Amino acid sequence: MKKYCKLAMLLMVAALPSRLKIIFYNQFMGGDIHPSAKIGFSLIDAKKIKMGANASIGHLNIIRGLELLDMGENSIILKQNSITALALGDTVQFAAEHDRFPALILGAHSAIVSKHFLDCNNTIVIGHHTTIAGLGTAFFTHGINIGQNRQESAPIRIGDYCMVGAMCCILKNSQMPDYSVLAAGSTWRGGFDTPYALYSGVPAAHIKNLNPESLYFHRAVGYVD
């Protein structure tokens, strides 16, 4: 019952003007939100919320179960994204994982565009000036270990100045190097070391090197016209 009361309260908060939402989150939910940040009509339930200058969350996002939502300056979560986790102490799954930390850490000038799914049962780190583009990309920080017959989780890290195309799948324990591009429809698992590279396929493989002088890799402002 207590959980549903909290949900109802947060839905009412979601309808408030951005300025009042920021006051509420800072006063009552351990927030550290810059006054210039913007928050649209979105459900946000995280134990700690940090938003830098000019960071923004658009409309119809669902953010639940996180220990930490940390957004760098000028970062954006646009609209209709699902960013969820099983809260610590709220489930029998992952009981053996004492270092599990459900969190989304989004670097400065980075963007999560629209209709993406981020399973944050373990930490997802997205570096600065990185774009989760298009729609329909899914991040999975957990899965079933069929040998042990149990749920397991592991973090995901996307580097700086990366771009992830539409409809990709990023699996637990993945690491995407800085200055790299993942083509639409690809599945990323594990890690690669080569920056300035295009990766594509199921599973993704190194397709070709990219020009280090490409303007995307040198932009000061995250937004792309």
VEXMINU-324336 format. One line per field, with one value per residue: residue number from 1; residue in one letter; x, y, z of N, C-alpha, C in turn. Coordinates in steps of 0.02 Angstrom, whole numbers. Layout:
REM VEXMINU-324336
pos (NUM | ...)
code (A | ...)
n_X (X | ...)
n_Y (Y | ...)
n_Z (Z | ...)
ca_X (X | ...)
ca_Y (Y | ...)
ca_Z (Z | ...)
c_X (X | ...)
c_Y (Y | ...)
c_Z (Z | ...)
This chain:
REM VEXMINU-324336
pos (1 | 2 | 3 | 4 | 5 | 6 | 7 | 8 | 9 | 10 | 11 | 12 | 13 | 14 | 15 | 16 | 17 | 18 | 19 | 20 | 21 | 22 | 23 | 24 | 25 | 26 | 27 | 28 | 29 | 30 | 31 | 32 | 33 | 34 | 35 | 36 | 37 | 38 | 39 | 40 | 41 | 42 | 43 | 44 | 45 | 46 | 47 | 48 | 49 | 50 | 51 | 52 | 53 | 54 | 55 | 56 | 57 | 58 | 59 | 60 | 61 | 62 | 63 | 64 | 65 | 66 | 67 | 68 | 69 | 70 | 71 | 72 | 73 | 74 | 75 | 76 | 77 | 78 | 79 | 80 | 81 | 82 | 83 | 84 | 85 | 86 | 87 | 88 | 89 | 90 | 91 | 92 | 93 | 94 | 95 | 96 | 97 | 98 | 99 | 100 | 101 | 102 | 103 | 104 | 105 | 106 | 107 | 108 | 109 | 110 | 111 | 112 | 113 | 114 | 115 | 116 | 117 | 118 | 119 | 120 | 121 | 122 | 123 | 124 | 125 | 126 | 127 | 128 | 129 | 130 | 131 | 132 | 133 | 134 | 135 | 136 | 137 | 138 | 139 | 140 | 141 | 142 | 143 | 144 | 145 | 146 | 147 | 148 | 149 | 150 | 151 | 152 | 153 | 154 | 155 | 156 | 157 | 158 | 159 | 160 | 161 | 162 | 163 | 164 | 165 | 166 | 167 | 168 | 169 | 170 | 171 | 172 | 173 | 174 | 175 | 176 | 177 | 178 | 179 | 180 | 181 | 182 | 183 | 184 | 185 | 186 | 187 | 188 | 189 | 190 | 191 | 192 | 193 | 194 | 195 | 196 | 197 | 198 | 199 | 200 | 201 | 202 | 203 | 204 | 205 | 206 | 207 | 208 | 209 | 210 | 211 | 212 | 213 | 214 | 215 | 216 | 217 | 218 | 219 | 220 | 221 | 222 | 223 | 224 | 225)
code (M | K | K | Y | C | K | L | A | M | L | L | M | V | A | A | L | P | S | R | L | K | I | I | F | Y | N | Q | F | M | G | G | D | I | H | P | S | A | K | I | G | F | S | L | I | D | A | K | K | I | K | M | G | A | N | A | S | I | G | H | L | N | I | I | R | G | L | E | L | L | D | M | G | E | N | S | I | I | L | K | Q | N | S | I | T | A | L | A | L | G | D | T | V | Q | F | A | A | E | H | D | R | F | P | A | L | I | L | G | A | H | S | A | I | V | S | K | H | F | L | D | C | N | N | T | I | V | I | G | H | H | T | T | I | A | G | L | G | T | A | F | F | T | H | G | I | N | I | G | Q | N | R | Q | E | S | A | P | I | R | I | G | D | Y | C | M | V | G | A | M | C | C | I | L | K | N | S | Q | M | P | D | Y | S | V | L | A | A | G | S | T | W | R | G | G | F | D | T | P | Y | A | L | Y | S | G | V | P | A | A | H | I | K | N | L | N | P | E | S | L | Y | F | H | R | A | V | G | Y | V | D)
n_X (41 | 96 | 190 | 107 | 46 | 156 | 185 | 69 | 84 | 202 | 159 | 70 | 161 | 231 | 147 | 165 | 229 | 394 | 485 | 430 | 433 | 571 | 602 | 530 | 594 | 724 | 704 | 637 | 674 | 809 | 874 | 991 | 982 | 1009 | 956 | 930 | 895 | 775 | 619 | 501 | 334 | 351 | 375 | 472 | 569 | 690 | 820 | 921 | 940 | 1027 | 1057 | 1140 | 1183 | 1065 | 1026 | 903 | 743 | 622 | 451 | 341 | 428 | 480 | 554 | 618 | 655 | 791 | 948 | 1025 | 1010 | 1102 | 1139 | 1238 | 1290 | 1191 | 1144 | 1021 | 868 | 753 | 606 | 475 | 551 | 600 | 668 | 723 | 731 | 749 | 730 | 856 | 852 | 722 | 689 | 712 | 797 | 966 | 1025 | 1149 | 1235 | 1321 | 1376 | 1295 | 1224 | 1097 | 1089 | 1091 | 1207 | 1236 | 1332 | 1397 | 1320 | 1266 | 1142 | 990 | 876 | 725 | 599 | 676 | 740 | 806 | 876 | 917 | 964 | 1092 | 1231 | 1225 | 1333 | 1351 | 1455 | 1520 | 1455 | 1390 | 1274 | 1123 | 1039 | 898 | 768 | 706 | 815 | 885 | 950 | 1024 | 1062 | 1055 | 1031 | 991 | 1088 | 1110 | 1180 | 1198 | 1069 | 1010 | 975 | 1085 | 1182 | 1271 | 1375 | 1359 | 1455 | 1462 | 1564 | 1645 | 1593 | 1524 | 1410 | 1256 | 1158 | 984 | 873 | 961 | 1042 | 1110 | 1210 | 1234 | 1384 | 1450 | 1565 | 1592 | 1705 | 1779 | 1738 | 1670 | 1556 | 1401 | 1313 | 1143 | 1025 | 1112 | 1193 | 1275 | 1401 | 1510 | 1675 | 1767 | 1922 | 1960 | 1959 | 1875 | 1801 | 1688 | 1561 | 1464 | 1327 | 1267 | 1328 | 1399 | 1537 | 1702 | 1698 | 1753 | 1882 | 1861 | 1870 | 1972 | 1962 | 1831 | 1690 | 1592 | 1660 | 1724 | 1643 | 1588 | 1466 | 1333 | 1212 | 1154 | 1131)
n_Y (-60 | 61 | 80 | 105 | 223 | 309 | 305 | 365 | 494 | 536 | 539 | 645 | 746 | 746 | 817 | 948 | 1116 | 1135 | 1208 | 1197 | 1060 | 1038 | 1102 | 1017 | 890 | 923 | 958 | 851 | 727 | 702 | 773 | 851 | 966 | 1076 | 1247 | 1288 | 1175 | 1070 | 988 | 884 | 813 | 678 | 520 | 505 | 413 | 398 | 368 | 462 | 610 | 694 | 836 | 930 | 1098 | 1161 | 1033 | 915 | 834 | 763 | 735 | 603 | 502 | 358 | 330 | 227 | 143 | 167 | 192 | 302 | 439 | 526 | 665 | 751 | 922 | 1006 | 886 | 769 | 682 | 633 | 592 | 476 | 367 | 218 | 188 | 86 | -15 | -153 | -109 | -92 | -211 | -241 | -356 | -533 | -574 | -564 | -573 | -616 | -523 | -408 | -289 | -231 | -93 | 1 | 118 | 264 | 352 | 492 | 576 | 746 | 847 | 739 | 630 | 542 | 489 | 450 | 333 | 226 | 84 | 59 | -51 | -40 | -122 | -145 | -31 | 90 | 180 | 319 | 406 | 576 | 691 | 597 | 506 | 422 | 370 | 386 | 269 | 139 | 65 | -55 | -79 | -201 | -244 | -359 | -539 | -714 | -837 | -987 | -1099 | -1087 | -1064 | -938 | -762 | -638 | -488 | -353 | -209 | -82 | 11 | 152 | 243 | 408 | 532 | 445 | 360 | 280 | 188 | 170 | 45 | -47 | -174 | -184 | -277 | -346 | -311 | -247 | -143 | 3 | 81 | 247 | 376 | 301 | 215 | 133 | 38 | 47 | -74 | -167 | -288 | -274 | -348 | -384 | -314 | -195 | -122 | -25 | 142 | 274 | 202 | 104 | -4 | -150 | -265 | -432 | -540 | -376 | -318 | -256 | -149 | -45 | 81 | 250 | 423 | 518 | 655 | 687 | 792 | 766 | 706 | 810 | 908 | 1043 | 1068 | 964 | 946 | 904 | 981)
n_Z (0 | 41 | -60 | -171 | -133 | -135 | -271 | -324 | -270 | -335 | -466 | -459 | -429 | -549 | -632 | -598 | -629 | -700 | -619 | -490 | -474 | -467 | -346 | -259 | -278 | -236 | -104 | -42 | -94 | -92 | -192 | -305 | -397 | -527 | -538 | -670 | -738 | -825 | -811 | -879 | -899 | -822 | -740 | -601 | -498 | -399 | -281 | -266 | -354 | -474 | -569 | -686 | -741 | -855 | -892 | -949 | -938 | -1035 | -1087 | -1030 | -989 | -896 | -747 | -632 | -477 | -463 | -379 | -405 | -512 | -621 | -707 | -819 | -858 | -980 | -1031 | -1095 | -1076 | -1181 | -1228 | -1185 | -1139 | -1054 | -902 | -791 | -639 | -524 | -363 | -236 | -106 | -131 | -192 | -218 | -314 | -371 | -247 | -203 | -251 | -188 | -222 | -315 | -400 | -442 | -565 | -670 | -757 | -842 | -955 | -979 | -1104 | -1170 | -1247 | -1230 | -1337 | -1394 | -1342 | -1295 | -1202 | -1046 | -944 | -786 | -684 | -645 | -647 | -775 | -872 | -969 | -1072 | -1098 | -1222 | -1302 | -1403 | -1391 | -1512 | -1631 | -1608 | -1497 | -1446 | -1334 | -1174 | -1076 | -918 | -848 | -841 | -866 | -792 | -854 | -816 | -677 | -643 | -607 | -586 | -648 | -640 | -720 | -749 | -880 | -995 | -1095 | -1201 | -1217 | -1336 | -1420 | -1533 | -1539 | -1644 | -1703 | -1633 | -1573 | -1471 | -1315 | -1213 | -1046 | -953 | -1054 | -1144 | -1228 | -1333 | -1323 | -1444 | -1545 | -1656 | -1661 | -1772 | -1832 | -1773 | -1721 | -1609 | -1460 | -1366 | -1232 | -1248 | -1347 | -1401 | -1492 | -1535 | -1631 | -1729 | -1830 | -1781 | -1812 | -1835 | -1784 | -1677 | -1641 | -1738 | -1776 | -1908 | -1989 | -1983 | -1926 | -1976 | -1875 | -1875 | -1897 | -1879 | -1783 | -1678 | -1619 | -1572 | -1472 | -1415 | -1373 | -1445 | -1607 | -1759)
ca_X (0 | 142 | 220 | 59 | 38 | 213 | 176 | 18 | 113 | 250 | 121 | 46 | 220 | 248 | 104 | 183 | 278 | 463 | 517 | 405 | 460 | 641 | 600 | 508 | 646 | 780 | 686 | 608 | 699 | 882 | 896 | 1043 | 961 | 1025 | 895 | 918 | 873 | 704 | 589 | 434 | 286 | 383 | 377 | 542 | 574 | 759 | 838 | 962 | 933 | 1074 | 1051 | 1183 | 1155 | 1032 | 1006 | 830 | 705 | 561 | 387 | 321 | 480 | 470 | 619 | 597 | 696 | 862 | 981 | 1053 | 1004 | 1152 | 1141 | 1285 | 1263 | 1168 | 1123 | 949 | 828 | 702 | 536 | 449 | 602 | 589 | 733 | 696 | 771 | 724 | 764 | 893 | 812 | 652 | 682 | 756 | 847 | 1030 | 1039 | 1220 | 1274 | 1322 | 1399 | 1248 | 1204 | 1054 | 1102 | 1106 | 1253 | 1236 | 1383 | 1380 | 1305 | 1244 | 1070 | 950 | 825 | 655 | 573 | 728 | 731 | 868 | 872 | 970 | 974 | 1160 | 1245 | 1239 | 1370 | 1356 | 1503 | 1499 | 1448 | 1369 | 1204 | 1084 | 1000 | 842 | 722 | 701 | 874 | 875 | 1009 | 1008 | 1116 | 1047 | 1010 | 990 | 1144 | 1075 | 1219 | 1185 | 997 | 996 | 984 | 1148 | 1186 | 1337 | 1368 | 1371 | 1486 | 1468 | 1617 | 1634 | 1588 | 1498 | 1341 | 1222 | 1102 | 919 | 855 | 1018 | 1037 | 1174 | 1204 | 1271 | 1457 | 1476 | 1604 | 1599 | 1761 | 1768 | 1743 | 1650 | 1487 | 1369 | 1263 | 1074 | 1006 | 1168 | 1194 | 1342 | 1415 | 1581 | 1709 | 1818 | 1969 | 1979 | 1918 | 1868 | 1784 | 1618 | 1546 | 1399 | 1313 | 1239 | 1350 | 1436 | 1608 | 1736 | 1688 | 1805 | 1904 | 1831 | 1916 | 1974 | 1946 | 1759 | 1667 | 1554 | 1706 | 1757 | 1593 | 1587 | 1396 | 1308 | 1157 | 1174 | 1080)
ca_Y (0 | 118 | 89 | 135 | 293 | 346 | 311 | 416 | 559 | 554 | 557 | 713 | 790 | 749 | 866 | 1015 | 1151 | 1112 | 1242 | 1169 | 992 | 1041 | 1117 | 957 | 839 | 945 | 962 | 790 | 665 | 702 | 799 | 902 | 985 | 1146 | 1286 | 1295 | 1111 | 1068 | 922 | 881 | 768 | 612 | 488 | 497 | 383 | 379 | 390 | 522 | 640 | 749 | 863 | 988 | 1157 | 1152 | 964 | 914 | 772 | 781 | 708 | 533 | 455 | 322 | 318 | 196 | 93 | 184 | 224 | 365 | 467 | 579 | 693 | 806 | 984 | 1004 | 819 | 766 | 622 | 669 | 575 | 408 | 317 | 178 | 180 | 53 | -65 | -180 | -71 | -131 | -233 | -247 | -417 | -589 | -581 | -530 | -570 | -629 | -469 | -356 | -225 | -208 | -23 | 23 | 189 | 290 | 409 | 519 | 629 | 812 | 854 | 676 | 627 | 482 | 522 | 432 | 265 | 177 | 47 | 50 | -94 | -14 | -163 | -126 | 37 | 108 | 242 | 345 | 461 | 643 | 703 | 534 | 506 | 361 | 402 | 350 | 243 | 67 | 30 | -85 | -94 | -253 | -256 | -423 | -596 | -778 | -885 | -1051 | -1148 | -1078 | -1054 | -879 | -697 | -604 | -421 | -323 | -141 | -65 | 77 | 180 | 293 | 478 | 547 | 386 | 362 | 215 | 195 | 145 | -26 | -88 | -210 | -181 | -328 | -335 | -316 | -219 | -81 | 31 | 128 | 317 | 393 | 245 | 216 | 67 | 44 | 28 | -144 | -210 | -313 | -265 | -386 | -383 | -251 | -185 | -71 | 21 | 202 | 298 | 143 | 85 | -73 | -168 | -336 | -471 | -486 | -322 | -328 | -197 | -147 | -3 | 139 | 314 | 480 | 553 | 726 | 696 | 847 | 739 | 689 | 870 | 959 | 1069 | 1064 | 897 | 945 | 901 | 1013)
ca_Z (0 | 45 | -126 | -216 | -112 | -160 | -343 | -336 | -254 | -387 | -526 | -448 | -436 | -620 | -665 | -577 | -671 | -690 | -563 | -427 | -469 | -444 | -274 | -224 | -279 | -196 | -33 | -12 | -124 | -95 | -256 | -314 | -464 | -541 | -553 | -742 | -767 | -844 | -804 | -907 | -868 | -819 | -675 | -580 | -431 | -386 | -214 | -273 | -420 | -487 | -636 | -694 | -774 | -920 | -905 | -956 | -946 | -1071 | -1066 | -1034 | -969 | -833 | -715 | -569 | -445 | -464 | -323 | -427 | -579 | -622 | -774 | -825 | -886 | -1050 | -1053 | -1106 | -1086 | -1218 | -1215 | -1191 | -1123 | -993 | -868 | -732 | -604 | -461 | -311 | -186 | -49 | -152 | -231 | -199 | -366 | -362 | -175 | -191 | -281 | -137 | -252 | -366 | -389 | -497 | -577 | -736 | -755 | -910 | -957 | -1005 | -1175 | -1199 | -1258 | -1241 | -1376 | -1381 | -1344 | -1279 | -1140 | -1009 | -884 | -742 | -625 | -626 | -669 | -845 | -878 | -1038 | -1068 | -1120 | -1294 | -1333 | -1423 | -1400 | -1565 | -1657 | -1556 | -1491 | -1421 | -1268 | -1133 | -1027 | -870 | -814 | -881 | -829 | -797 | -857 | -779 | -605 | -637 | -566 | -618 | -636 | -670 | -728 | -777 | -951 | -1003 | -1162 | -1196 | -1236 | -1408 | -1456 | -1559 | -1544 | -1690 | -1682 | -1629 | -1552 | -1408 | -1278 | -1161 | -983 | -954 | -1117 | -1142 | -1295 | -1327 | -1342 | -1515 | -1587 | -1681 | -1668 | -1824 | -1814 | -1775 | -1699 | -1541 | -1431 | -1305 | -1216 | -1258 | -1398 | -1379 | -1545 | -1543 | -1700 | -1768 | -1840 | -1764 | -1839 | -1841 | -1729 | -1632 | -1674 | -1753 | -1803 | -1980 | -2020 | -1944 | -1944 | -1977 | -1810 | -1884 | -1907 | -1836 | -1726 | -1624 | -1594 | -1558 | -1403 | -1394 | -1389 | -1494 | -1678 | -1801)
c_X (43 | 172 | 172 | 45 | 95 | 207 | 125 | 45 | 160 | 216 | 92 | 103 | 237 | 208 | 121 | 227 | 349 | 494 | 495 | 428 | 531 | 644 | 581 | 564 | 706 | 765 | 670 | 636 | 774 | 910 | 953 | 1035 | 973 | 961 | 880 | 897 | 798 | 680 | 517 | 389 | 313 | 381 | 450 | 543 | 645 | 779 | 880 | 957 | 982 | 1066 | 1092 | 1147 | 1127 | 1019 | 929 | 804 | 639 | 500 | 383 | 378 | 460 | 538 | 604 | 650 | 770 | 886 | 1005 | 1035 | 1049 | 1160 | 1188 | 1253 | 1247 | 1152 | 1047 | 925 | 764 | 631 | 523 | 503 | 582 | 657 | 717 | 744 | 729 | 764 | 801 | 848 | 739 | 639 | 730 | 809 | 909 | 1052 | 1114 | 1264 | 1274 | 1345 | 1352 | 1224 | 1162 | 1061 | 1107 | 1148 | 1262 | 1281 | 1357 | 1370 | 1287 | 1168 | 1046 | 887 | 755 | 643 | 628 | 712 | 799 | 854 | 931 | 977 | 1047 | 1175 | 1257 | 1273 | 1374 | 1399 | 1477 | 1498 | 1430 | 1294 | 1176 | 1028 | 939 | 793 | 731 | 764 | 861 | 943 | 987 | 1068 | 1107 | 1024 | 1013 | 1053 | 1113 | 1114 | 1205 | 1110 | 981 | 1006 | 1052 | 1147 | 1259 | 1328 | 1377 | 1404 | 1491 | 1516 | 1596 | 1631 | 1568 | 1430 | 1315 | 1161 | 1038 | 917 | 915 | 1002 | 1106 | 1167 | 1249 | 1345 | 1487 | 1514 | 1615 | 1653 | 1741 | 1772 | 1725 | 1576 | 1462 | 1311 | 1195 | 1063 | 1059 | 1158 | 1266 | 1347 | 1490 | 1611 | 1757 | 1861 | 1981 | 1933 | 1914 | 1852 | 1708 | 1611 | 1475 | 1390 | 1284 | 1280 | 1392 | 1509 | 1636 | 1731 | 1741 | 1825 | 1871 | 1883 | 1916 | 1958 | 1872 | 1732 | 1627 | 1599 | 1740 | 1706 | 1595 | 1517 | 1368 | 1256 | 1183 | 1117 | 1054)
c_Y (63 | 133 | 124 | 208 | 336 | 357 | 365 | 486 | 582 | 571 | 627 | 764 | 799 | 802 | 938 | 1049 | 1130 | 1143 | 1213 | 1097 | 992 | 1056 | 1054 | 905 | 859 | 943 | 893 | 724 | 665 | 728 | 849 | 926 | 1059 | 1184 | 1293 | 1230 | 1114 | 996 | 925 | 834 | 697 | 586 | 475 | 473 | 356 | 406 | 454 | 546 | 698 | 771 | 927 | 1044 | 1139 | 1079 | 962 | 843 | 793 | 746 | 632 | 483 | 421 | 304 | 292 | 148 | 108 | 210 | 293 | 379 | 528 | 603 | 753 | 867 | 975 | 934 | 818 | 694 | 647 | 647 | 500 | 354 | 281 | 161 | 151 | 2 | -95 | -147 | -117 | -149 | -247 | -313 | -471 | -600 | -541 | -528 | -579 | -572 | -408 | -289 | -200 | -137 | 0 | 99 | 202 | 353 | 433 | 579 | 694 | 811 | 788 | 673 | 556 | 506 | 496 | 357 | 212 | 144 | 37 | 11 | -75 | -56 | -162 | -60 | 41 | 176 | 260 | 407 | 526 | 647 | 640 | 537 | 435 | 382 | 359 | 330 | 167 | 30 | 5 | -100 | -146 | -264 | -321 | -477 | -659 | -818 | -955 | -1106 | -1147 | -1070 | -996 | -816 | -668 | -536 | -399 | -255 | -139 | 4 | 94 | 239 | 364 | 484 | 486 | 402 | 291 | 225 | 164 | 69 | -71 | -124 | -210 | -227 | -314 | -347 | -291 | -155 | -57 | 85 | 198 | 324 | 335 | 250 | 144 | 75 | 19 | -47 | -193 | -234 | -310 | -308 | -385 | -315 | -253 | -126 | -16 | 81 | 222 | 240 | 135 | 11 | -88 | -243 | -367 | -535 | -434 | -340 | -262 | -199 | -106 | 52 | 202 | 370 | 516 | 627 | 738 | 745 | 822 | 727 | 750 | 924 | 979 | 1063 | 998 | 895 | 947 | 929 | 965)
c_Z (0 | -23 | -174 | -198 | -138 | -235 | -360 | -323 | -310 | -452 | -519 | -455 | -509 | -657 | -646 | -629 | -653 | -628 | -496 | -419 | -442 | -370 | -235 | -221 | -236 | -121 | -3 | -40 | -134 | -160 | -252 | -386 | -474 | -559 | -627 | -775 | -782 | -838 | -830 | -868 | -872 | -748 | -656 | -507 | -423 | -318 | -215 | -345 | -425 | -560 | -639 | -730 | -843 | -939 | -910 | -964 | -978 | -1043 | -1073 | -1027 | -904 | -806 | -645 | -544 | -441 | -396 | -342 | -500 | -581 | -694 | -775 | -857 | -960 | -1076 | -1058 | -1109 | -1117 | -1201 | -1224 | -1183 | -1058 | -963 | -799 | -702 | -547 | -406 | -263 | -128 | -66 | -187 | -206 | -253 | -348 | -288 | -160 | -217 | -234 | -164 | -306 | -349 | -449 | -508 | -652 | -728 | -827 | -913 | -987 | -1080 | -1209 | -1203 | -1264 | -1275 | -1357 | -1385 | -1338 | -1213 | -1107 | -945 | -840 | -679 | -601 | -661 | -744 | -844 | -952 | -1035 | -1096 | -1197 | -1333 | -1347 | -1428 | -1448 | -1585 | -1603 | -1552 | -1470 | -1350 | -1236 | -1081 | -981 | -833 | -863 | -838 | -845 | -796 | -820 | -705 | -591 | -590 | -609 | -599 | -670 | -675 | -761 | -852 | -952 | -1077 | -1157 | -1214 | -1312 | -1448 | -1487 | -1566 | -1588 | -1664 | -1678 | -1614 | -1487 | -1376 | -1217 | -1102 | -993 | -1019 | -1104 | -1214 | -1292 | -1348 | -1419 | -1561 | -1603 | -1687 | -1717 | -1801 | -1821 | -1751 | -1627 | -1515 | -1368 | -1294 | -1230 | -1317 | -1375 | -1430 | -1548 | -1617 | -1747 | -1774 | -1824 | -1788 | -1837 | -1779 | -1723 | -1670 | -1682 | -1780 | -1879 | -2015 | -1971 | -1971 | -1940 | -1910 | -1815 | -1897 | -1856 | -1775 | -1666 | -1593 | -1573 | -1484 | -1373 | -1417 | -1444 | -1565 | -1720 | -1854)
